[in-house]
Amino acid sequence: MSDKTAVSEAPLAEHGASVLPQVTVDSYNAEIRDGEGFVGDRASNTAFREILDGWRKRLKHLDEDPLAPDGLKGKGKNGKPERLSKRKLDKLLAAGDPKAAGLLLSAIEDFAQELIAVIRRFLKLKAWQGTERIVIGGGFRDSRIGELAIGRAEVALKADKIDVDLVPIRHHPDEAGLLGTVHLAPGWIFSGHDGILAIDIGGSNIRAGVIETNVKDSKDLSKAAVWKSELWRHSEEKPSRTDAVERLVKMLRDLIREAKKGKLRLAPFVGIGCPGLIDKDGNIRRGGQNLPGNWEGKNFNLPKLLREAIPEIDDHPIAIVMHNDAVVQGLSEVPFQRDIKHWGALTIGTGLGNVRFTNRE
């Protein structure tokens, strides 16, 4: 068998694989603990909100809250400060009252210091040594506040002679979680097809979409794009595990029909990003506690259930690969990180996702 033939018949990666078509996954879902719990929890969206609320509470003795619309206490339910959206916070930072902007900058600085401490801990891990760049994704990155915190952390690290670049993920985090799935599949699977199905599962939302690969324009998949997607906020409905799977199957079937109407040829492949540590058989070993129902352990296998519900696409048996959601979001950056060898990704959301990659030749 020639080398060319061997490559063209390369098998699909296992679920949660360490060796993928273009990168090696050196580490993911690393859990660093200290006396206060998981270190990563200090650099999460939840942590930033707690820092911000802490600053607002410090002004309690003045009986004012610079972030409140009327400048008064601005308390919401249970006497806690009213929660403001990322967009409102960004607006206050850019064009709000100077005191409001000053309060936000104080919270950003405190959060940046926590992020710096977390990054230092990751860089001490054996699997993270030699990291040249860290891509920051997750919902927190999708704000000016997040971008400033990332920039502040990079400046401080480099001032301390830790030469690592921190860059916001280039795609919107919601799209990055879908786009990364194209890098779970070997290139041959795209031959004769225009796109694939992608799933991004989170603790609050499930998003499914069709990724148009555009391989004719970019063999490295740098021009892959989300053609169509559907979002389901399962946290608002609190469904059972069975209901969640049935809803996801419906979303995929709807997307298959839409692709057919649009004359977009789907490859018989589904890529999935899901929280937790993923076993090679598709079970979630741990880390799925925020998903609807109990998704952990040997009694639940999402890829198997999806394959049973949708066995074929255009008369071809369907193939499914599932990996950790931070891994998949990080994979969306593969075409743009070829100038270095070792790089990582952190996703700042409800928690802190993490992955470290080494580019393959």
Backbone torsions as a table, in degrees:
resi	resn	phi	psi	omega
1	MET	NA	131.1	-180.0
2	SER	-73.7	161.6	178.4
3	ASP	-62.1	-37.1	-179.2
4	LYS	-62.5	-43.1	178.7
5	THR	-65.5	-39.7	-179.0
6	ALA	-61.2	-40.8	-179.9
7	VAL	-67.6	-42.2	-175.9
8	SER	-66.6	-22.4	-179.7
9	GLU	-105.0	17.5	-179.7
10	ALA	-58.5	136.7	-177.9
11	PRO	-73.7	164.7	174.3
12	LEU	-68.5	152.9	175.2
13	ALA	-68.1	153.4	173.5
14	GLU	-73.2	163.7	173.2
15	HIS	-61.7	138.3	178.2
16	GLY	62.8	28.1	-173.0
17	ALA	-68.3	150.7	175.6
18	SER	-88.8	-23.7	178.6
19	VAL	-111.7	116.0	179.6
20	LEU	-115.5	169.3	-173.8
21	PRO	-51.8	-39.6	-174.7
22	GLN	-117.4	-11.3	-178.8
23	VAL	-141.1	159.8	167.3
24	THR	-104.3	133.2	177.1
25	VAL	-89.6	104.0	-176.6
26	ASP	-74.4	-32.8	-178.3
27	SER	-165.5	145.6	171.0
28	TYR	-153.9	157.5	179.8
29	ASN	56.6	31.9	179.2
30	ALA	-65.6	132.6	-177.9
31	GLU	-112.9	103.9	180.0
32	ILE	-99.0	125.6	-179.3
33	ARG	-114.5	154.0	167.1
34	ASP	-139.3	-164.5	-176.4
35	GLY	-65.3	-16.7	-177.7
36	GLU	-102.5	0.2	179.7
37	GLY	120.4	-149.7	-179.6
38	PHE	-75.5	126.2	-178.3
39	VAL	-61.3	-39.2	-177.5
40	GLY	-60.8	-24.6	-179.3
41	ASP	-64.6	-18.1	-179.6
42	ARG	-76.9	-14.8	-179.2
43	ALA	-121.3	47.3	179.2
44	SER	-112.2	169.3	175.4
45	ASN	-61.3	-37.5	177.3
46	THR	-61.4	-40.8	180.0
47	ALA	-63.9	-40.7	178.7
48	PHE	-62.7	-42.3	179.8
49	ARG	-62.3	-38.2	179.0
50	GLU	-67.1	-39.2	177.2
51	ILE	-63.5	-45.0	-179.5
52	LEU	-63.5	-44.4	178.3
53	ASP	-63.2	-35.0	178.2
54	GLY	-61.5	-42.9	177.5
55	TRP	-65.1	-38.7	-179.8
56	ARG	-66.7	-36.6	-179.4
57	LYS	-70.7	-28.0	179.6
58	ARG	-64.2	-22.7	-180.0
59	LEU	-89.8	8.2	-176.6
60	LYS	-57.9	-37.0	-177.2
61	HIS	-68.0	-17.6	176.2
62	LEU	-90.7	-4.7	179.1
63	ASP	58.5	38.5	178.4
64	GLU	-146.6	160.4	177.3
65	ASP	-140.5	106.4	-177.6
66	PRO	-57.7	-20.7	-178.5
67	LEU	-89.6	-9.9	179.1
68	ALA	-76.4	145.7	-178.4
69	PRO	-55.4	-35.4	-177.2
70	ASP	-102.0	4.7	179.6
71	GLY	75.7	1.4	-179.9
72	LEU	-92.2	-152.3	-173.1
73	LYS	-61.8	-36.7	177.1
74	GLY	61.6	36.1	-177.7
75	LYS	-82.3	141.8	174.8
76	GLY	-97.9	-145.2	179.8
77	LYS	-68.2	151.3	177.3
78	ASN	60.4	21.2	177.1
79	GLY	74.7	6.4	-179.8
80	LYS	-87.0	156.9	178.0
81	PRO	-58.6	142.3	179.8
82	GLU	-62.4	132.0	-179.0
83	ARG	-79.3	128.5	179.2
84	LEU	-108.5	144.7	-179.3
85	SER	-69.7	164.3	176.9
86	LYS	-59.3	-40.1	-178.3
87	ARG	-64.2	-41.1	179.1
88	LYS	-66.9	-39.2	178.8
89	LEU	-65.5	-41.1	177.9
90	ASP	-61.9	-40.0	-179.9
91	LYS	-65.4	-41.6	178.3
92	LEU	-65.3	-36.2	179.4
93	LEU	-66.4	-39.5	-175.1
94	ALA	-81.6	-39.0	-171.2
95	ALA	-143.0	20.4	-179.0
96	GLY	-91.2	-172.0	176.7
97	ASP	-59.0	140.1	-179.8
98	PRO	-54.8	-34.9	178.9
99	LYS	-67.5	-38.8	178.1
100	ALA	-64.3	-44.7	178.5
101	ALA	-63.2	-39.6	179.0
102	GLY	-63.5	-40.0	177.5
103	LEU	-63.2	-44.0	-180.0
104	LEU	-63.9	-40.6	178.6
105	LEU	-64.0	-34.5	177.0
106	SER	-64.9	-43.5	178.4
107	ALA	-65.6	-39.6	178.2
108	ILE	-61.5	-43.8	179.7
109	GLU	-62.2	-45.3	179.2
110	ASP	-62.3	-42.1	179.6
111	PHE	-66.4	-40.6	178.9
112	ALA	-59.6	-38.3	178.3
113	GLN	-65.0	-38.6	176.1
114	GLU	-66.0	-42.0	178.1
115	LEU	-62.0	-41.1	177.3
116	ILE	-59.2	-46.3	-179.4
117	ALA	-62.6	-40.2	179.1
118	VAL	-66.0	-44.7	179.7
119	ILE	-62.1	-40.4	176.9
120	ARG	-57.7	-41.0	-179.7
121	ARG	-66.3	-40.7	178.4
122	PHE	-64.7	-41.5	-177.5
123	LEU	-66.4	-17.4	176.2
124	LYS	-81.8	-17.0	177.9
125	LEU	-66.2	143.1	-179.3
126	LYS	-57.0	-42.4	-177.8
127	ALA	-68.9	-18.3	-177.7
128	TRP	-101.0	-2.2	-178.1
129	GLN	-65.9	139.8	-178.9
130	GLY	84.4	8.6	179.4
131	THR	-65.7	127.0	-177.0
132	GLU	-98.2	-25.6	-175.8
133	ARG	-152.0	145.1	175.8
134	ILE	-126.7	122.5	176.7
135	VAL	-88.8	132.3	-178.5
136	ILE	-107.9	119.8	178.2
137	GLY	-122.5	-155.5	-178.0
138	GLY	86.7	168.5	-175.7
139	GLY	-61.5	-32.6	-177.9
140	PHE	-64.9	-32.6	-180.0
141	ARG	-64.3	-26.5	-176.4
142	ASP	-80.5	54.3	178.4
143	SER	-164.0	155.3	176.6
144	ARG	-65.8	-34.6	177.3
145	ILE	-60.5	-44.4	178.3
146	GLY	-62.6	-42.7	-179.7
147	GLU	-62.8	-40.4	179.0
148	LEU	-66.4	-39.6	178.0
149	ALA	-63.4	-40.4	178.5
150	ILE	-64.6	-45.7	179.3
151	GLY	-62.7	-41.5	179.4
152	ARG	-63.7	-40.3	179.8
153	ALA	-64.7	-40.8	-179.9
154	GLU	-64.3	-44.9	179.9
155	VAL	-58.5	-45.3	-177.8
156	ALA	-66.0	-40.8	179.2
157	LEU	-63.6	-45.0	-178.9
158	LYS	-69.5	-31.7	175.6
159	ALA	-64.2	-28.3	176.5
160	ASP	-92.0	16.7	176.0
161	LYS	64.3	31.6	171.0
162	ILE	-103.6	100.2	-170.1
163	ASP	-85.6	80.0	176.4
164	VAL	-133.7	132.4	178.1
165	ASP	-83.6	138.7	172.2
166	LEU	-114.4	119.8	-177.2
167	VAL	-129.9	134.6	174.4
168	PRO	-63.6	141.7	178.0
169	ILE	-59.4	139.5	-169.8
170	ARG	-76.4	-31.4	178.1
171	HIS	-88.9	156.8	172.2
172	HIS	-56.6	135.6	-176.7
173	PRO	-52.6	-35.5	179.0
174	ASP	-64.2	-38.2	179.6
175	GLU	-78.9	-34.7	-179.7
176	ALA	-60.5	-36.3	179.4
177	GLY	-65.8	-21.0	174.6
178	LEU	-93.8	-43.3	-175.5
179	LEU	-62.2	-32.8	-178.2
180	GLY	-63.0	-20.0	-176.3
181	THR	-65.8	-24.3	-179.5
182	VAL	-65.0	-21.8	-178.8
183	HIS	-90.4	5.4	170.9
184	LEU	-86.6	-15.7	-174.0
185	ALA	-107.6	144.6	173.7
186	PRO	-68.7	152.3	-173.5
187	GLY	-58.5	-30.9	-175.4
188	TRP	-63.8	-22.9	-175.9
189	ILE	-69.8	-17.6	-179.0
190	PHE	-86.2	-10.2	-177.2
191	SER	-61.0	125.4	178.7
192	GLY	79.1	7.4	-179.7
193	HIS	-130.0	160.4	-177.3
194	ASP	-104.6	-19.4	-175.4
195	GLY	-167.4	179.2	178.7
196	ILE	-136.8	166.2	172.1
197	LEU	-89.9	141.8	-178.9
198	ALA	-135.6	146.7	-179.8
199	ILE	-133.5	133.7	175.3
200	ASP	-123.9	111.9	-175.8
201	ILE	-104.6	129.3	178.6
202	GLY	-131.4	175.5	-178.4
203	GLY	-70.4	-19.4	179.2
204	SER	-114.2	-34.9	-174.3
205	ASN	-128.6	156.8	166.4
206	ILE	-124.9	126.3	-179.9
207	ARG	-120.2	133.7	175.3
208	ALA	-125.7	146.1	-177.3
209	GLY	-156.9	171.6	173.0
210	VAL	-109.0	125.4	177.4
211	ILE	-100.3	120.6	173.8
212	GLU	-86.0	117.9	-170.2
213	THR	-75.7	-32.0	-179.1
214	ASN	52.4	41.2	-177.3
215	VAL	-65.6	-23.4	177.9
216	LYS	-67.7	-29.1	179.4
217	ASP	-90.8	-24.7	-177.8
218	SER	-153.6	102.9	-179.8
219	LYS	-65.0	-22.1	179.3
220	ASP	-85.9	4.1	178.2
221	LEU	68.0	18.8	179.8
222	SER	-69.4	-17.8	179.5
223	LYS	-106.8	14.4	173.1
224	ALA	-59.6	144.5	-175.5
225	ALA	-145.8	154.0	175.9
226	VAL	-76.3	114.7	-178.9
227	TRP	-80.1	-43.1	178.1
228	LYS	-158.8	147.4	178.5
229	SER	-147.8	159.0	175.5
230	GLU	-128.2	141.9	-179.5
231	LEU	-120.7	135.7	175.4
232	TRP	-127.7	119.4	178.1
233	ARG	-88.0	83.8	-174.3
234	HIS	-67.4	-24.3	-178.9
235	SER	-63.9	-23.7	-179.9
236	GLU	-79.4	-22.4	-177.0
237	GLU	-105.5	-20.7	-179.8
238	LYS	51.3	59.4	-178.2
239	PRO	-77.4	165.9	171.4
240	SER	-75.2	169.7	178.3
241	ARG	-62.0	-42.4	179.7
242	THR	-62.7	-44.0	178.8
243	ASP	-61.7	-38.7	-179.0
244	ALA	-64.3	-43.6	179.2
245	VAL	-64.7	-43.0	-179.9
246	GLU	-62.5	-40.2	179.0
247	ARG	-65.5	-40.2	179.2
248	LEU	-64.9	-41.7	178.0
249	VAL	-60.4	-42.9	178.5
250	LYS	-61.4	-41.9	178.8
251	MET	-60.0	-44.0	-179.4
252	LEU	-65.6	-42.9	179.4
253	ARG	-62.9	-39.8	177.5
254	ASP	-62.1	-40.7	-179.5
255	LEU	-68.4	-37.6	177.0
256	ILE	-61.6	-43.1	178.1
257	ARG	-64.3	-42.0	179.5
258	GLU	-63.0	-40.4	179.0
259	ALA	-64.1	-39.5	179.4
260	LYS	-65.3	-42.1	177.3
261	LYS	-62.1	-38.4	-179.6
262	GLY	-82.3	3.6	-179.9
263	LYS	57.2	37.2	174.9
264	LEU	-101.8	118.2	-174.3
265	ARG	-80.8	114.8	-179.5
266	LEU	-87.1	134.1	170.4
267	ALA	-71.2	150.6	179.6
268	PRO	-78.1	62.6	-174.2
269	PHE	-144.2	138.9	174.0
270	VAL	-127.7	125.5	175.0
271	GLY	-105.2	137.9	-175.1
272	ILE	-129.5	133.2	168.1
273	GLY	-108.7	128.7	-174.3
274	CYS	-144.3	140.1	178.4
275	PRO	-60.2	150.4	171.7
276	GLY	107.9	179.4	177.0
277	LEU	-91.7	118.6	-171.5
278	ILE	-100.1	122.2	175.6
279	ASP	-77.0	159.0	-175.8
280	LYS	-65.3	-19.3	177.4
281	ASP	-88.2	-1.4	177.5
282	GLY	98.1	0.4	175.3
283	ASN	-80.9	153.4	176.6
284	ILE	-97.6	111.8	-175.8
285	ARG	-70.0	-45.6	176.4
286	ARG	-161.9	163.1	177.4
287	GLY	99.1	5.7	-179.5
288	GLY	-103.2	22.3	-172.6
289	GLN	-67.7	-21.4	-179.6
290	ASN	-91.4	2.6	-178.9
291	LEU	-85.7	157.9	-176.2
292	PRO	-68.3	108.9	-175.4
293	GLY	90.9	-178.2	179.7
294	ASN	-90.8	105.3	-177.8
295	TRP	-97.1	-4.1	-175.8
296	GLU	-89.9	153.2	173.1
297	GLY	96.2	-178.6	-173.1
298	LYS	-78.3	-10.6	-175.2
299	ASN	-89.1	3.4	-179.6
300	PHE	-142.3	127.3	-179.8
301	ASN	-138.3	99.4	-175.6
302	LEU	-61.8	-47.9	179.9
303	PRO	-56.5	-39.6	-179.9
304	LYS	-64.6	-43.3	-179.4
305	LEU	-64.7	-39.4	179.0
306	LEU	-68.3	-37.4	179.1
307	ARG	-66.8	-35.3	177.6
308	GLU	-69.2	-36.5	-178.2
309	ALA	-76.8	-36.1	-179.5
310	ILE	-129.6	79.7	-174.1
311	PRO	-71.5	-23.9	-174.3
312	GLU	-141.7	155.2	167.3
313	ILE	-129.8	119.4	-177.5
314	ASP	52.8	46.0	175.5
315	ASP	68.1	13.5	176.5
316	HIS	-111.4	133.7	178.8
317	PRO	-57.4	136.6	-175.7
318	ILE	-82.0	142.6	175.4
319	ALA	-115.3	140.7	-176.8
320	ILE	-132.0	134.3	173.7
321	VAL	-128.8	128.3	179.4
322	MET	-117.7	138.7	176.1
323	HIS	-141.5	172.2	178.3
324	ASN	-59.9	143.9	-175.1
325	ASP	-65.7	-34.3	176.9
326	ALA	-68.3	-36.5	175.9
327	VAL	-60.3	-49.2	-176.0
328	VAL	-64.8	-42.6	178.2
329	GLN	-62.9	-40.4	176.5
330	GLY	-63.0	-36.7	-178.7
331	LEU	-61.5	-22.8	178.3
332	SER	-62.1	-17.4	-179.3
333	GLU	-93.8	-2.7	-174.9
334	VAL	-49.9	-48.9	-177.4
335	PRO	-64.5	-18.9	-172.5
336	PHE	-104.5	4.0	-178.3
337	GLN	-118.5	25.7	-176.2
338	ARG	-79.6	-9.2	-178.8
339	ASP	-82.0	-5.7	178.1
340	ILE	-128.6	176.3	-178.4
341	LYS	-107.2	-46.9	-175.2
342	HIS	-114.7	126.5	179.9
343	TRP	-150.7	161.7	-177.7
344	GLY	-134.2	176.1	176.4
345	ALA	-142.4	138.6	172.9
346	LEU	-121.6	133.1	177.2
347	THR	-113.2	115.7	-177.2
348	ILE	-95.8	103.6	178.4
349	GLY	-134.2	-137.6	175.4
350	THR	-56.8	-38.7	171.8
351	GLY	-123.2	-163.5	179.0
352	LEU	-119.5	110.0	174.8
353	GLY	-84.2	153.0	-177.2
354	ASN	-149.1	145.9	176.7
355	VAL	-157.5	146.3	175.7
356	ARG	-125.2	132.8	-176.7
357	PHE	-117.0	153.7	164.0
358	THR	-125.1	127.1	179.6
359	ASN	-67.6	139.2	175.3
360	ARG	-92.2	151.6	178.8
361	GLU	-69.4	NA	NA
